[in-house]
Amino acid sequence: MRLALTILLVAAVPVLAHPVVIDTSFGGTGVGEAQTNVHEDADPWAGWVTVNVTNTGTEAWGDFHFEIYDPMGYDVSNVDFVVDPPYEPTSTQSPLTWVVDNVSVGAKIDLYYYSDPVGPGESATFAVYNVNPDHVPYFGVMFYPTPVPEPATLLLLGLGAAVVIRRR
């Protein structure tokens, strides 16, 4: 059922030349729930990708992820995310921090906002800026949320690690 919903949502969201605005929702979390959109790029070969998203699931989100991928055999190794002023990622969630990886083919940016999670039934907006200096005509953008770790889960992981370290 979730897969059918995800396919339906992806098919219903057109993505054209910059700027790109995507309105969608997620009922689940993690990379297995990722939505993808093929982007037809055009001059100026750079711009904002904005996702307006609603959490229709049961878990709060603490981070949101974007990744560039190759859907049609093009070299996307130079399609990157920009985080330098004035192109810092933005969000309705605050404070927002990020980690960007433009070294790997398939640039990635992870946005973190654990002190202001997106709860079930809530909506949020995330915007990231990308550049395409090689003028790749098509590339894909994958995006997905991940849940806020539960305190009990973190405690159990910490206790397990402490036991392993103590035994050594």
Contacts in CASP RR format, 6 or more apart in sequence:
PFRMAT RR
TARGET T0000
AUTHOR 0000-0000-0000
METHOD contacts of the structure
MODEL  1
MRLALTILLVAAVPVLAHPVVIDTSFGGTGVGEAQTNVHEDADPWAGWVT
VNVTNTGTEAWGDFHFEIYDPMGYDVSNVDFVVDPPYEPTSTQSPLTWVV
DNVSVGAKIDLYYYSDPVGPGESATFAVYNVNPDHVPYFGVMFYPTPVPE
PATLLLLGLGAAVVIRRR
2 27 0 8 1.000
2 28 0 8 1.000
2 33 0 8 1.000
5 27 0 8 1.000
6 33 0 8 1.000
6 35 0 8 1.000
9 24 0 8 1.000
9 25 0 8 1.000
9 35 0 8 1.000
10 35 0 8 1.000
10 36 0 8 1.000
10 37 0 8 1.000
13 22 0 8 1.000
13 23 0 8 1.000
13 24 0 8 1.000
13 35 0 8 1.000
13 37 0 8 1.000
15 22 0 8 1.000
15 37 0 8 1.000
15 38 0 8 1.000
15 39 0 8 1.000
15 40 0 8 1.000
15 141 0 8 1.000
16 39 0 8 1.000
16 40 0 8 1.000
17 40 0 8 1.000
17 41 0 8 1.000
17 42 0 8 1.000
18 41 0 8 1.000
18 42 0 8 1.000
18 44 0 8 1.000
18 46 0 8 1.000
18 47 0 8 1.000
18 48 0 8 1.000
19 47 0 8 1.000
19 48 0 8 1.000
19 49 0 8 1.000
19 50 0 8 1.000
20 37 0 8 1.000
20 39 0 8 1.000
20 47 0 8 1.000
20 48 0 8 1.000
20 49 0 8 1.000
20 50 0 8 1.000
20 141 0 8 1.000
21 50 0 8 1.000
21 52 0 8 1.000
22 37 0 8 1.000
22 49 0 8 1.000
22 50 0 8 1.000
22 51 0 8 1.000
22 52 0 8 1.000
22 143 0 8 1.000
23 52 0 8 1.000
23 53 0 8 1.000
24 35 0 8 1.000
24 51 0 8 1.000
24 52 0 8 1.000
24 53 0 8 1.000
24 54 0 8 1.000
25 53 0 8 1.000
25 54 0 8 1.000
25 55 0 8 1.000
25 56 0 8 1.000
26 33 0 8 1.000
26 35 0 8 1.000
26 53 0 8 1.000
26 54 0 8 1.000
26 55 0 8 1.000
26 56 0 8 1.000
26 57 0 8 1.000
26 61 0 8 1.000
26 144 0 8 1.000
26 145 0 8 1.000
27 33 0 8 1.000
27 55 0 8 1.000
27 56 0 8 1.000
27 57 0 8 1.000
28 57 0 8 1.000
28 59 0 8 1.000
28 145 0 8 1.000
29 59 0 8 1.000
29 61 0 8 1.000
29 144 0 8 1.000
29 145 0 8 1.000
29 146 0 8 1.000
29 147 0 8 1.000
30 144 0 8 1.000
30 145 0 8 1.000
30 146 0 8 1.000
30 147 0 8 1.000
31 65 0 8 1.000
31 144 0 8 1.000
32 144 0 8 1.000
33 144 0 8 1.000
33 145 0 8 1.000
34 142 0 8 1.000
34 143 0 8 1.000
34 144 0 8 1.000
35 142 0 8 1.000
35 143 0 8 1.000
35 144 0 8 1.000
36 69 0 8 1.000
36 71 0 8 1.000
36 140 0 8 1.000
36 141 0 8 1.000
36 142 0 8 1.000
37 140 0 8 1.000
37 141 0 8 1.000
38 71 0 8 1.000
38 72 0 8 1.000
38 138 0 8 1.000
38 139 0 8 1.000
38 140 0 8 1.000
39 49 0 8 1.000
39 138 0 8 1.000
39 139 0 8 1.000
39 140 0 8 1.000
39 141 0 8 1.000
40 137 0 8 1.000
40 138 0 8 1.000
41 132 0 8 1.000
41 135 0 8 1.000
41 136 0 8 1.000
41 137 0 8 1.000
41 138 0 8 1.000
41 139 0 8 1.000
45 131 0 8 1.000
45 132 0 8 1.000
45 133 0 8 1.000
45 135 0 8 1.000
46 82 0 8 1.000
46 129 0 8 1.000
46 130 0 8 1.000
46 131 0 8 1.000
46 132 0 8 1.000
47 129 0 8 1.000
47 130 0 8 1.000
47 131 0 8 1.000
48 127 0 8 1.000
48 128 0 8 1.000
48 129 0 8 1.000
49 66 0 8 1.000
49 127 0 8 1.000
49 128 0 8 1.000
49 129 0 8 1.000
49 130 0 8 1.000
49 141 0 8 1.000
50 125 0 8 1.000
50 126 0 8 1.000
50 127 0 8 1.000
51 64 0 8 1.000
51 125 0 8 1.000
51 126 0 8 1.000
51 127 0 8 1.000
51 143 0 8 1.000
52 123 0 8 1.000
52 124 0 8 1.000
52 125 0 8 1.000
53 64 0 8 1.000
53 118 0 8 1.000
53 123 0 8 1.000
53 124 0 8 1.000
53 125 0 8 1.000
53 126 0 8 1.000
53 145 0 8 1.000
54 121 0 8 1.000
54 122 0 8 1.000
54 123 0 8 1.000
55 61 0 8 1.000
55 118 0 8 1.000
55 119 0 8 1.000
55 120 0 8 1.000
55 121 0 8 1.000
55 122 0 8 1.000
55 123 0 8 1.000
55 124 0 8 1.000
55 145 0 8 1.000
56 120 0 8 1.000
56 121 0 8 1.000
57 120 0 8 1.000
57 121 0 8 1.000
58 120 0 8 1.000
59 119 0 8 1.000
59 120 0 8 1.000
59 147 0 8 1.000
59 148 0 8 1.000
60 117 0 8 1.000
60 118 0 8 1.000
60 119 0 8 1.000
60 120 0 8 1.000
60 147 0 8 1.000
60 148 0 8 1.000
61 117 0 8 1.000
61 118 0 8 1.000
61 119 0 8 1.000
61 124 0 8 1.000
61 145 0 8 1.000
61 146 0 8 1.000
61 147 0 8 1.000
61 148 0 8 1.000
62 112 0 8 1.000
62 113 0 8 1.000
62 114 0 8 1.000
62 117 0 8 1.000
62 118 0 8 1.000
62 145 0 8 1.000
62 146 0 8 1.000
62 147 0 8 1.000
62 148 0 8 1.000
63 110 0 8 1.000
63 111 0 8 1.000
63 112 0 8 1.000
63 113 0 8 1.000
63 114 0 8 1.000
63 145 0 8 1.000
63 146 0 8 1.000
64 91 0 8 1.000
64 110 0 8 1.000
64 111 0 8 1.000
64 113 0 8 1.000
64 124 0 8 1.000
64 126 0 8 1.000
64 143 0 8 1.000
64 144 0 8 1.000
64 145 0 8 1.000
64 146 0 8 1.000
65 108 0 8 1.000
65 109 0 8 1.000
65 110 0 8 1.000
65 111 0 8 1.000
65 143 0 8 1.000
65 144 0 8 1.000
65 145 0 8 1.000
65 146 0 8 1.000
66 81 0 8 1.000
66 108 0 8 1.000
66 109 0 8 1.000
66 111 0 8 1.000
66 126 0 8 1.000
66 128 0 8 1.000
66 141 0 8 1.000
66 142 0 8 1.000
66 143 0 8 1.000
67 106 0 8 1.000
67 107 0 8 1.000
67 108 0 8 1.000
67 109 0 8 1.000
67 141 0 8 1.000
67 142 0 8 1.000
67 143 0 8 1.000
68 76 0 8 1.000
68 79 0 8 1.000
68 80 0 8 1.000
68 81 0 8 1.000
68 106 0 8 1.000
68 107 0 8 1.000
68 108 0 8 1.000
68 130 0 8 1.000
68 139 0 8 1.000
68 140 0 8 1.000
68 141 0 8 1.000
68 142 0 8 1.000
69 76 0 8 1.000
69 106 0 8 1.000
69 139 0 8 1.000
69 140 0 8 1.000
69 141 0 8 1.000
69 142 0 8 1.000
70 76 0 8 1.000
70 105 0 8 1.000
70 106 0 8 1.000
70 139 0 8 1.000
70 140 0 8 1.000
71 138 0 8 1.000
71 139 0 8 1.000
71 140 0 8 1.000
72 138 0 8 1.000
74 136 0 8 1.000
74 137 0 8 1.000
74 138 0 8 1.000
74 139 0 8 1.000
75 134 0 8 1.000
75 136 0 8 1.000
76 105 0 8 1.000
76 106 0 8 1.000
76 107 0 8 1.000
76 136 0 8 1.000
76 139 0 8 1.000
76 140 0 8 1.000
77 105 0 8 1.000
77 106 0 8 1.000
78 132 0 8 1.000
78 133 0 8 1.000
78 134 0 8 1.000
78 136 0 8 1.000
79 106 0 8 1.000
79 107 0 8 1.000
79 130 0 8 1.000
79 131 0 8 1.000
79 132 0 8 1.000
79 134 0 8 1.000
79 136 0 8 1.000
79 139 0 8 1.000
80 102 0 8 1.000
80 107 0 8 1.000
80 130 0 8 1.000
80 131 0 8 1.000
81 89 0 8 1.000
81 100 0 8 1.000
81 102 0 8 1.000
81 107 0 8 1.000
81 108 0 8 1.000
81 109 0 8 1.000
81 128 0 8 1.000
81 129 0 8 1.000
81 130 0 8 1.000
82 129 0 8 1.000
82 130 0 8 1.000
82 131 0 8 1.000
83 89 0 8 1.000
83 98 0 8 1.000
83 100 0 8 1.000
83 109 0 8 1.000
83 129 0 8 1.000
87 129 0 8 1.000
89 96 0 8 1.000
89 98 0 8 1.000
89 109 0 8 1.000
89 111 0 8 1.000
89 126 0 8 1.000
89 127 0 8 1.000
89 128 0 8 1.000
89 129 0 8 1.000
90 96 0 8 1.000
90 125 0 8 1.000
90 126 0 8 1.000
90 127 0 8 1.000
91 111 0 8 1.000
91 113 0 8 1.000
91 124 0 8 1.000
91 125 0 8 1.000
91 126 0 8 1.000
91 127 0 8 1.000
92 123 0 8 1.000
92 124 0 8 1.000
92 125 0 8 1.000
93 113 0 8 1.000
93 116 0 8 1.000
93 117 0 8 1.000
93 118 0 8 1.000
93 124 0 8 1.000
93 126 0 8 1.000
94 113 0 8 1.000
94 116 0 8 1.000
95 113 0 8 1.000
95 115 0 8 1.000
95 116 0 8 1.000
96 111 0 8 1.000
96 112 0 8 1.000
96 113 0 8 1.000
97 111 0 8 1.000
97 112 0 8 1.000
97 113 0 8 1.000
98 109 0 8 1.000
98 110 0 8 1.000
98 111 0 8 1.000
98 112 0 8 1.000
99 109 0 8 1.000
99 110 0 8 1.000
99 112 0 8 1.000
100 107 0 8 1.000
100 108 0 8 1.000
100 109 0 8 1.000
100 110 0 8 1.000
101 107 0 8 1.000
101 108 0 8 1.000
101 109 0 8 1.000
107 130 0 8 1.000
109 128 0 8 1.000
111 126 0 8 1.000
111 128 0 8 1.000
114 148 0 8 1.000
117 148 0 8 1.000
118 124 0 8 1.000
118 145 0 8 1.000
126 143 0 8 1.000
130 141 0 8 1.000
132 139 0 8 1.000
END
